[in-house]
Amino acid sequence: MRNLVVRVTVALGLSLLVVPAAKAQLPEGVTQQMIDEGKTIFNGAGICMACHGMDAKGVPNLGANLTDEEWNLGDGSYEAIVKTITEGVSSDKSSSGTVMPPKGGSQINDEQLRAVAAYVWSLSNK
């Protein structure tokens, strides 16, 4: 679908230009297919939903909300998310005091981990 630009002229002869907000550009190496696969892994083999919830909005005293623009660790960039999932989170760095083991304790491979990170990145970069 093409971006739509609408020009509205009001009674006073003023012009108002309405342009839809631009979508966030995907990080280098990330595809929409990775994001889609990451969602499936997040809610399945990655077991991420156990602490972050099926909607990724967090579970009290377990996992943080991943859908907002607030990041407890890193800057919310794709690579920072990859690093957090790879290394895990110690109790002293966790917002809930709960440890997140590397890969969330799952057995996902590196490709799956990067897909999950792409999905998590997409949640706060709509």
C-alpha positions as CSV (number, residue, x, y, z in Angstrom):
1,M,0.0,0.0,0.0
2,R,1.3,3.4,-0.9
3,N,1.8,6.1,1.8
4,L,-1.1,8.5,1.7
5,V,-0.6,12.2,1.9
6,V,-3.7,14.3,2.4
7,R,-4.0,18.0,2.1
8,V,-7.0,19.6,3.8
9,T,-7.9,23.2,3.3
10,V,-10.0,24.8,6.1
11,A,-12.4,27.7,5.8
12,L,-9.7,30.3,6.7
13,G,-7.6,29.2,3.7
14,L,-5.1,27.5,5.9
15,S,-3.6,24.2,4.7
16,L,-3.0,21.2,6.9
17,L,-0.8,18.4,5.7
18,V,-1.5,15.0,7.2
19,V,1.2,12.4,6.8
20,P,1.1,9.0,8.5
21,A,3.8,8.2,11.0
22,A,6.7,6.3,9.4
23,K,7.3,2.7,10.5
24,A,10.5,2.0,12.4
25,Q,13.2,0.7,10.0
26,L,14.2,-2.9,10.8
27,P,17.7,-3.3,12.2
28,E,20.3,-4.6,9.8
29,G,19.9,-8.3,9.2
30,V,16.4,-8.5,10.6
31,T,13.5,-9.5,8.4
32,Q,9.8,-9.6,8.9
33,Q,10.0,-13.4,8.6
34,M,12.5,-13.4,11.6
35,I,10.1,-11.3,13.7
36,D,7.2,-13.7,12.9
37,E,9.3,-16.8,13.7
38,G,10.5,-15.1,16.9
39,K,7.0,-14.6,18.1
40,T,6.3,-18.3,17.6
41,I,9.5,-19.2,19.5
42,F,8.8,-16.7,22.2
43,N,5.5,-18.4,22.9
44,G,6.8,-21.9,22.4
45,A,10.3,-23.4,22.5
46,G,11.9,-20.3,23.9
47,I,9.6,-20.4,26.9
48,C,9.8,-16.6,27.2
49,M,6.1,-16.3,27.8
50,A,6.5,-18.1,31.1
51,C,8.0,-15.0,32.7
52,H,7.1,-12.2,30.2
53,G,3.5,-13.4,29.5
54,M,1.9,-14.4,26.2
55,D,1.4,-10.7,25.4
56,A,5.0,-9.9,26.5
57,K,3.7,-7.3,29.0
58,G,5.4,-9.0,31.8
59,V,4.5,-11.1,34.8
60,P,4.7,-9.4,38.2
61,N,7.7,-10.5,40.2
62,L,9.1,-12.5,37.2
63,G,9.7,-10.9,33.9
64,A,9.6,-7.3,32.7
65,N,7.2,-5.7,30.2
66,L,8.8,-6.0,26.8
67,T,6.2,-3.9,24.9
68,D,7.0,-0.4,26.2
69,E,10.0,1.8,25.5
70,E,11.5,1.3,28.9
71,W,14.6,-0.9,29.1
72,N,16.1,-2.2,32.3
73,L,19.2,-3.4,30.5
74,G,20.8,-2.0,27.4
75,D,19.3,0.6,25.1
76,G,16.6,-1.5,23.5
77,S,18.6,-1.9,20.3
78,Y,18.4,-5.2,18.5
79,E,22.0,-6.1,19.4
80,A,21.5,-5.2,23.1
81,I,18.5,-7.5,23.2
82,V,20.5,-10.3,21.6
83,K,23.2,-9.8,24.2
84,T,20.7,-9.8,27.1
85,I,19.0,-13.1,25.9
86,T,22.4,-14.6,25.2
87,E,23.9,-13.8,28.6
88,G,20.8,-13.8,30.8
89,V,20.1,-11.5,33.6
90,S,21.5,-11.8,37.2
91,S,19.3,-11.1,40.1
92,D,21.0,-7.9,41.0
93,K,20.3,-6.5,37.5
94,S,16.8,-7.9,37.2
95,S,13.9,-5.4,37.9
96,S,12.1,-8.2,39.8
97,G,15.2,-9.7,41.5
98,T,14.5,-12.9,39.5
99,V,17.3,-14.5,37.5
100,M,16.9,-15.0,33.8
101,P,19.3,-17.7,32.8
102,P,21.0,-17.5,29.3
103,K,18.4,-18.1,26.6
104,G,15.8,-18.0,29.4
105,G,16.8,-21.5,30.3
106,S,15.6,-22.8,27.0
107,Q,17.5,-24.9,24.5
108,I,17.0,-22.6,21.5
109,N,19.9,-22.3,19.0
110,D,21.6,-19.0,18.0
111,E,19.4,-18.5,15.0
112,Q,16.3,-18.9,17.0
113,L,17.7,-16.6,19.7
114,R,18.2,-13.9,17.1
115,A,14.6,-14.4,15.8
116,V,13.3,-14.0,19.4
117,A,15.4,-10.8,19.8
118,A,13.9,-9.5,16.5
119,Y,10.4,-10.1,17.8
120,V,11.2,-8.5,21.2
121,W,12.7,-5.5,19.3
122,S,9.6,-5.2,17.2
123,L,7.3,-5.0,20.3
124,S,8.6,-1.5,21.3
125,N,9.4,-0.3,17.7
126,K,6.0,-0.3,16.0
